[in-house]
Amino acid sequence: MSEASADIVTTAADQVQGRPRKRVNDSPIAHHSETDDEEFIKSLAKGLAVIESFGHDYPEMNLTTVAKRNGLSPGSARRVLNTLTKLGYVWMKDQRYGLSARALRLGYSYLSSQPIVNLIQPRLSELSGSLNESCALSMLDGTDVVTIARATARRLERDYMSVGSRWPAHATSTGKVLLGALSRAQISELYAGQPTLAPVTPFTVTDLQVLLHQVDKARQDGWCYINQETALGIASLAVPIRVEGEIRYALSVSAQVNFAVQMIMERYLPDLLGTATSIAGMLATKT
């Protein structure tokens, strides 16, 4: 399998024979492994970073690629992979490694610990059926949004999003809503070192100042609409779900670009806001 190229990040802390070791895994776990905190278990951080370095672009990797993507020496990468293989999280064949089905337990442990997933799924399915469109619940994770619940329109044979999908926050309606929980200064710090935001489609906003304006507007309006920023031919509308007054989740509906913006607002926004209010009320009784 081909292994996609990625931006190289040089780590000054790791030196091998006078040359800096390079990392292309931007996981926060990988960066935190450089901390001097005595209570921080670096070997555990390395293992988790290696797990996170597998994905759509890297479903399988050889030892050299794993080491390079995580800023590890070949020996360290080999020990981490050997441990993960013995624990059942990674398989190895013909000197190539990939995640095993056991790795799903990590994600499902999170989902099963979130009461909102069980609470919201019936409401999400009801909303999807009413609108005849796909609906999702998302959370912010760094500069990404993660789908934690999804109801796909029955008429669709395939869906571009599923539970566990990660998308750049700046390219999604849910991301712009969820970033509304942060101040402008916090958002700027979150995107520090990224003068240009990576485009997902030709319509994706790539300027941080434009993103900040969109987040401000979404916060003021109480909803966010985007047109083909996440996927070509797809428009999306999202509203916030607040827990104890703070934006914690975002509820969204996505549809093919067949209607004018005003028609989308009239057709989808009332039901979306109503469902978000209902879910927020359910969560309030659980806290």
ABEGO torsion letter per residue (X at the ends): XBBBBBBBBBBAABBBGGBBBBBABABAAAAAAABABAABBAAAAAAAAAAAABEAABABBBAAAAAAAAGBBAAAAAAAAAAAAAAGABBBBGGBBBBBAAAAAAAAAAAAABAAAAAAAAAAAAAAAAAGBBBBBBBBBEABBBBABBBBBAABABBABBBGBBBBAAABAAAAAAAAABBAAAAAAAABGBABBBBABAABBABAAAAAAAAAAAAAAGBBBBBGAABBGBBBBBBBBBBGGBBABBBBBBBBBABBAAAAAAAAAAAAAAAAAAAAAAAAAAX
